[in-house]
Amino acid sequence: MIRLIIVPLLFVISTLQSQTMDVPYHQIPDYPKDYTTGNVVARMIDGLGYRFYWATEGLTTSDLTYKPSENGRTMLETLQHIYGMSEMILESPKGEPSIRPKDFSNYSFEELRTKTLHNLHAASNLVKGKTADEVSSFKVTFQRGEKQTDFPYWNMLNGMLSDCIYHTGQLVLMRRANGNPQNPNVNVFMGKTREN
């Protein structure tokens, strides 16, 4: 009887561990050798990725439905918002427009988390090593129907990238308020999480 319980339990633990290992930003990658414009932007994206990884690690169903006030967003709605911005963070260096509006309500928490982390990782890799001239050629393009509106990449830095960091902090606060605080061993300064 005990064996019948242990084998499925080990399978679940193994599956959860492999899911965790399939997503980037368990820790921040090693920093680049120089401070090119692209490397600085990539490091900002990596810092967001690390924060987001740990802000969302171990969330419960109760956390996902939590919202701080009647008119506030739930954690799941906040995750949908962050995911949408992670798409834009990736689309800009790819030279692709951000087609709006989009609905992300059909994605599960696991899909939102995984897709967001992969978008950030891919965006970081695209901007690494880019010169100031190359980064200045990136545009933030919104498309609604046939209409496209372009903005300089500066708007990405003070817009979507900063906003994602802001909302990731909200996730940390909301999960703490809901009784499920983030791992206390997270060290955003070092970009590594102490293992117990």
HELIX and SHEET records of a PDB file:
HELIX    1   1 ILE A    2  MET A   21  1                                  20    
HELIX    2   2 THR A   37  THR A   56  1                                  20    
HELIX    3   3 THR A   61  THR A   65  1                                   5    
HELIX    4   4 MET A   75  LYS A   94  1                                  20    
HELIX    5   5 PHE A  109  VAL A  127  1                                  19    
HELIX    6   6 ALA A  132  SER A  136  1                                   5    
HELIX    7   7 TRP A  154  MET A  156  1                                   3    
HELIX    8   8 LEU A  157  LEU A  161  3                                   5    
HELIX    9   9 SER A  162  ALA A  177  1                                  16    
SHEET    1   A 3 SER A  98  ILE A  99  0                                        
SHEET    2   A 3 LYS A 139  ARG A 144  1                                        
SHEET    3   A 3 LYS A 147  PRO A 152 -1                                        
SHEET    1   B 2 VAL A 186  ASN A 187  0                                        
SHEET    2   B 2 LYS A 192  THR A 193 -1                                        
END                                                                             
